[in-house]
Structures are given as structure tokens and as C-alpha cells.
Amino acid sequence: IHSPNGQIELALSVTLDRDQLTEAAHAGNLESVVRLYRGEFLAGFAAPGSADFEHWADVERARCRGIFLRAAESLARRWLDAGRFRDAQQLARRARDAARLSESAWRLLLECHIAAGDQASVTLEQAALESLLSSESREPEPATRALLTRQRQEHPEDAARGLVAELV
């Protein structure tokens, strides 16, 4: 740390993961973006009394999360096309967990489970999404409503019976 004229400066260059994340996104390196994103920017850090800093941090959190979500969706879809269902499901789950109220993240997760033929997970996640929307007093977005309706029409037995354990 260097302190000329009463101002504090870093004397050495510092590599920031936030900068690496944005550089990877600009380069189109989706794998690096999802590897570098490890959660909220400055999670748990606060500067009480500094409204400008808090506003900046909130904007950066949303920006980094948005970069991750866009990369995760593109990469998960690429993995689905390549038959890497488990990888796509895990990444979609990370995206849903990073943005719990994002219906597009929920749809991605449902689509990954559907593509993998994992009907039990589809049923569980569908019920969790519907419960979340209900608790938030929200109507599903048109794309979400269409996906849920299509799923119910293709698998009416799951909606009627719920989850049942098979005894062997």
C-alpha cells in the first residue's frame, strides 16, 4: 500500500476474479465464466453509511450474476445438444440457485431434466417452482406457463398421482 498526498493506493497490480469473469465473457469463453463465478460479488461485505458503495456493489452483483446466467444457459444448452445431460443438469441447478426468482433459470433446469428423461426430477422441480410462484403471489411468465402446461399434458399421470415409491 502506498500513501501519497493522504490517498491510499495499491502499489502492486492486483488480479480480480470479477475482471477475469468479465474478460472471459467478452472472449466468449463460457466454461471459464461458469468456473469463475462462485457466488455473489462481495457476498456478506457491507459498508454501512456508504450508500454510493452499496449501490455500486449491488449493480456489480447483478451484472456478474447476469453474466453467469447467460453463460450457464448457453453452455447447458450446448451440453444438452452433445448429450452431456448430467453436466447440463448440474449447471442449470447452479443457475437456478444463483437466481432463485428467475423463471428462465427454472425453465432451463426443467428442460435439462426433460431432455435427460428424468421425470421424477421434473415433477419435483415443477412442484417447487409452482410453490415458489404461489408464495410470491406471482403468475408464471408465458414461457413458464407453456412449459408447465405441455409437461402436464404429456405426463398427466404424474400430476394426478404425485411421487410414489415403488416397493420391491
Secondary structure, DSSP 8 states (H G I E B T S, - for coil): -B-GGG--B-SS----HHHHHHHHHHHT-HHHHHHH--SSTTTT---TT-HHHHHHHHHHHHHHHHHHHHHHHHHHHHHHHTT-HHHHHHHHHHHHHHTTT-HHHHHHHHHHHHHHT-HHHHHHHHHHHHHHHHHTT----HHHHHHHHHHHHH-HHHHHH-------
